[in-house]
Amino acid sequence: MNTDGWICSVLDNAGAKLLAFEEVGLFPTELRGSGGLYDSFSRPRHRELSDGLPLLVLGTAVTEDPQLTADEFLLGP
């Protein structure tokens, strides 16, 4: 699987869901994803994370959920 395309697809889908939530007045604060997704987001932000800053993507905190497959994600409160 092409990593760039895979990440772009996840971001496109998550962005669309976030917009749909926003349109009905809901604002999820957490994006849960597989270990691979978390690693893809956190690897380029290693320095900020080691300084204690949170990992944010699309305005939501990213957390790892080992129950999700590579391209799955969940948005939550």
C-alpha positions in Angstrom: 0.0 0.0 0.0 1.3 3.5 -0.9 1.8 5.2 2.4 1.2 8.7 1.1 -2.1 7.7 -0.6 -3.2 5.7 2.5 -2.6 8.7 4.8 -4.3 11.1 2.4 -7.3 8.8 2.2 -7.6 8.6 6.0 -7.2 12.4 6.3 -9.8 13.0 3.6 -12.3 10.6 5.2 -11.7 12.0 8.7 -12.0 15.6 7.5 -15.3 14.8 5.8 -16.6 13.2 9.0 -15.4 16.1 11.1 -17.2 18.5 8.8 -20.4 16.4 9.0 -20.2 16.5 12.8 -19.5 20.2 12.8 -22.6 20.9 10.6 -24.8 19.4 13.3 -23.0 21.1 16.2 -20.7 18.3 17.3 -17.0 18.7 17.7 -15.1 15.5 18.3 -11.8 16.0 20.2 -10.2 12.6 19.6 -9.1 10.7 16.6 -8.3 7.1 17.4 -6.4 5.0 14.9 -4.3 1.9 14.4 -0.7 1.7 15.6 0.4 2.3 12.0 -1.7 5.4 11.6 -0.5 6.7 14.9 3.1 6.1 14.0 2.6 7.8 10.6 1.3 10.9 12.3 3.8 10.9 15.2 7.0 10.1 13.4 7.5 13.5 11.9 6.4 15.2 15.1 8.8 13.3 17.4 10.6 16.4 18.7 7.3 18.2 19.6 6.0 15.0 21.3 9.2 14.5 23.3 8.8 18.1 24.5 5.4 17.2 25.9 3.2 18.7 23.2 0.1 16.7 22.2 -0.3 15.0 18.8 -3.0 16.9 17.0 -4.3 16.2 13.5 -7.2 18.1 12.0 -7.6 19.8 15.3 -8.1 16.6 17.2 -5.9 14.7 19.6 -4.6 11.4 18.0 -4.5 8.3 20.1 -3.6 4.7 19.3 -6.3 2.0 19.3 -4.9 -1.5 18.7 -8.3 -2.9 17.8 -8.5 -0.8 14.6 -7.1 -1.9 11.3 -4.6 0.2 9.3 -7.1 2.5 7.5 -9.8 2.5 10.2 -10.3 5.5 12.5 -12.8 6.6 15.1 -13.7 10.1 16.2 -14.8 10.6 19.7 -15.6 13.1 22.4 
